[in-house]
Amino acid sequence: MTINWGSPARPKYLSFVYGKYWDKGDFKLFSFNKVPLGWSMNIWRLSISYDNYEKVK
């Protein structure tokens, strides 16, 4: 599921992905990573990411 807001030229996205059938090796119990456009967090098989395309130059 993805939620987006902001103007079409500078959108922001919040994404949720639940991986029921994904390989367990792809996930850690908990991890948090900063990425150039926002952040990404994994809690077991749930992945939450935030992307702010306003930061793109």
C-alpha positions, 0 to 999 in steps of 0.5 A, a space after each residue: 500500500 502506498 500513500 502519496 501527498 504533495 504537489 505533482 512536481 514534488 511528491 512524497 510517498 509512504 509505503 507499506 509492504 508485508 512480505 508473508 511469503 518472502 525469504 526470511 534472509 531478506 529481513 532482520 528483526 528490526 532495522 532502520 536505514 537513512 536513504 538519500 530521499 528519506 528513510 526505510 524501516 523493517 520490522 520482521 516482515 513489514 517494510 515501511 519506507 518514506 520518500 521525499 522527492 522534494 529533495 531531488 535537485 
